[in-house]
Amino acid sequence: MKTKMILSFALLAMAGTAQAEGDVEEGKKTFERRCRACHMIQDDAGEAIQRGGRTGPNLFGVVGRTAGTEDGFRYRDSIVEAGEKGLVWDEASLEAYVQDPSGFLQEFLDDKSARSGMTFKLREGMEDVYAYLATFSN
């Protein structure tokens, strides 16, 4: 019993200190150069953290969010379906998605006709962007 308690506390401590491995400052720079044209980061109170475009959804709280569920954004059917089938944005899924958005959805949904509204592809630096976005998520 004592061993189980110690193990439980150790796991909780590890979970509490888990962080994205990327560089937050580099992620901010990459976001400003590559993402801000289409995306903004606006907190729940409406305060702009990163002013940007509205072509893509607000990325405040994206880490841990079910895909296709940001209030007030009109998503394509494929991303909504992916969310309904359990896609939650974590480091691995976001990194794979931004490298090839439609290809990712086609594979996730096992549907060659699946399409993303995001045509931009980010080949490098997503681990840093993820670390930056994670600072605005629970």
C-alpha positions as CSV (number, residue, x, y, z in Angstrom):
1,M,0.0,0.0,0.0
2,K,2.8,2.4,0.9
3,T,4.6,1.6,-2.3
4,K,1.4,2.4,-4.3
5,M,1.0,5.8,-2.5
6,I,4.6,6.7,-3.2
7,L,4.3,5.7,-6.9
8,S,1.1,7.8,-7.2
9,F,2.7,10.9,-5.7
10,A,5.7,10.5,-7.9
11,L,3.5,10.2,-11.0
12,L,1.5,13.3,-10.0
13,A,4.7,15.2,-9.4
14,M,6.0,14.2,-12.8
15,A,2.8,15.2,-14.5
16,G,2.8,18.6,-12.8
17,T,6.3,19.4,-14.1
18,A,5.8,18.1,-17.7
19,Q,6.4,20.9,-20.2
20,A,6.8,21.2,-23.9
21,E,10.4,20.6,-24.9
22,G,10.6,23.5,-27.4
23,D,11.9,27.0,-26.8
24,V,9.1,29.4,-25.9
25,E,10.9,32.5,-27.1
26,E,11.8,30.9,-30.5
27,G,8.2,29.7,-30.7
28,K,6.9,33.3,-30.2
29,K,9.2,34.5,-33.0
30,T,8.1,31.7,-35.3
31,F,4.5,32.4,-34.5
32,E,4.9,36.1,-35.3
33,R,6.7,35.3,-38.6
34,R,4.7,32.3,-39.8
35,C,1.4,32.0,-38.0
36,R,0.1,35.4,-37.2
37,A,-1.1,36.2,-40.7
38,C,-3.9,33.7,-40.2
39,H,-4.2,33.2,-36.4
40,M,-4.5,35.3,-33.3
41,I,-4.1,34.6,-29.6
42,Q,-6.9,36.2,-27.7
43,D,-7.7,35.3,-24.1
44,D,-11.2,34.5,-22.7
45,A,-11.6,38.1,-21.7
46,G,-11.1,39.3,-25.2
47,E,-7.6,40.7,-24.6
48,A,-5.2,40.3,-27.6
49,I,-2.0,38.5,-26.6
50,Q,-1.0,38.2,-30.3
51,R,-2.9,40.3,-32.8
52,G,-3.3,38.5,-36.0
53,G,-5.6,37.3,-38.8
54,R,-8.9,35.6,-38.5
55,T,-8.6,33.2,-41.4
56,G,-7.7,30.5,-38.8
57,P,-9.1,30.0,-35.3
58,N,-7.9,31.7,-32.2
59,L,-5.1,29.6,-30.7
60,F,-5.6,30.6,-27.1
61,G,-6.0,27.3,-25.2
62,V,-5.4,25.2,-28.3
63,V,-3.2,22.7,-26.4
64,G,-5.6,20.1,-25.0
65,R,-8.6,21.3,-27.0
66,T,-10.7,19.0,-29.1
67,A,-10.1,19.7,-32.8
68,G,-12.8,21.8,-34.5
69,T,-14.4,23.2,-31.4
70,E,-13.2,26.8,-31.0
71,D,-16.3,28.9,-30.4
72,G,-17.1,31.4,-33.1
73,F,-14.9,29.8,-35.8
74,R,-16.4,28.1,-38.8
75,Y,-14.4,24.9,-39.5
76,R,-14.5,22.6,-42.4
77,D,-16.4,19.4,-41.9
78,S,-13.2,17.2,-41.9
79,I,-11.7,18.9,-38.8
80,V,-15.0,18.8,-37.0
81,E,-15.3,15.1,-37.7
82,A,-11.8,14.5,-36.5
83,G,-12.7,16.1,-33.2
84,E,-15.8,14.1,-32.9
85,K,-13.6,11.0,-33.5
86,G,-11.3,12.0,-30.6
87,L,-8.6,14.3,-32.0
88,V,-7.3,16.4,-29.2
89,W,-4.4,18.8,-29.9
90,D,-1.2,17.7,-28.3
91,E,2.4,18.2,-29.4
92,A,2.5,15.1,-31.7
93,S,-0.9,15.8,-33.4
94,L,-0.2,19.6,-33.8
95,E,3.2,18.9,-35.2
96,A,1.9,16.3,-37.7
97,Y,-1.0,18.5,-38.7
98,V,0.9,21.6,-39.5
99,Q,3.4,19.7,-41.7
100,D,0.6,18.5,-44.0
101,P,-2.9,19.5,-42.8
102,S,-5.0,17.7,-45.4
103,G,-2.8,14.6,-45.4
104,F,-3.0,14.4,-41.6
105,L,-6.8,14.5,-41.7
106,Q,-6.9,12.0,-44.5
107,E,-4.8,9.6,-42.5
108,F,-6.6,10.3,-39.2
109,L,-10.1,9.9,-40.7
110,D,-9.0,7.1,-43.2
111,D,-10.7,9.3,-45.8
112,K,-8.9,10.4,-48.9
113,S,-11.4,13.1,-49.5
114,A,-10.8,14.8,-46.2
115,R,-9.6,18.4,-46.5
116,S,-8.3,21.0,-44.2
117,G,-9.0,24.7,-44.6
118,M,-5.3,25.3,-43.7
119,T,-3.1,25.3,-46.8
120,F,0.1,26.6,-45.1
121,K,2.6,24.0,-44.1
122,L,5.2,24.5,-41.3
123,R,8.0,22.1,-41.8
124,E,10.3,23.2,-39.0
125,G,10.0,24.9,-35.6
126,M,6.7,23.5,-34.5
127,E,8.2,22.2,-31.2
128,D,9.0,25.8,-30.4
129,V,5.6,27.1,-31.5
130,Y,3.9,24.3,-29.4
131,A,5.9,25.4,-26.3
132,Y,4.8,28.9,-26.9
133,L,1.1,28.0,-27.4
134,A,1.3,25.7,-24.3
135,T,1.9,28.8,-22.2
136,F,-1.7,29.9,-23.1
137,S,-3.3,26.6,-22.3
138,N,-4.4,24.9,-19.1
